């Protein structure tokens, strides 16, 4: 059994006593900003992993590929979200009052 299952996964708002934790009130802009920073951090980690592989500091290509794929998936997800937000904005602007 995973330790998250035993202790309660705090990322889902489950406390140690099994009570639901208070949800954090975050604005959409704060959530979006944090997501962009996370994607940027993943891109930096991928770049660092590539540099380490090229310079011979690491020989593990698996970890390098994993870092690159994580960054790629995060970036593609971010661009899809951006497209959906723009599409929703355009739809709202087309509405007649």
VENFENUR-V584456 format. One record per backbone hydrogen bond with DSSP energy under -1.0 kcal/mol. NH is the residue of the N-H (numbers start at 1). CO is the residue of the C=O. E is the energy in kcal/mol with one decimal. If there is no record, write none. Layout:
BEGIN
[[NH/CO/E] [NH/CO/E]]
END
This chain:
BEGIN
[[6/2/-1.5] [7/3/-3.0] [8/4/-1.6] [12/9/-1.2] [13/10/-1.5] [14/9/-1.4] [15/19/-2.4] [18/15/-1.5] [21/13/-3.2] [26/24/-1.0] [31/27/-2.4] [32/28/-2.8] [33/29/-2.5] [34/30/-2.5] [35/31/-2.1] [36/32/-2.3] [37/33/-2.2] [38/34/-2.2] [39/35/-2.3] [40/36/-2.4] [41/37/-2.4] [42/38/-2.2] [43/39/-2.2] [44/40/-2.3] [45/41/-2.5] [46/42/-2.2] [47/43/-2.4] [48/44/-2.5] [49/45/-2.4] [50/46/-2.4] [51/47/-2.5] [52/48/-2.5] [53/49/-1.9] [54/50/-2.7] [55/51/-2.6] [57/52/-1.5] [58/52/-1.6] [61/59/-1.1] [64/60/-1.2] [65/61/-2.8] [66/62/-2.3] [67/63/-2.2] [68/64/-2.3] [69/65/-2.6] [70/66/-2.4] [71/67/-2.1] [72/68/-2.3] [73/69/-2.8] [74/70/-2.4] [75/71/-2.4] [76/72/-2.6] [77/73/-2.4] [78/74/-2.2] [79/75/-2.3] [80/76/-2.0] [81/77/-2.4] [82/78/-2.5] [83/79/-2.2] [84/80/-2.3] [85/81/-2.5] [86/82/-2.4] [87/83/-2.4] [88/84/-2.5] [89/85/-2.4] [90/86/-2.5] [91/87/-2.1] [92/88/-2.3] [93/89/-2.3] [94/90/-1.4]]
END
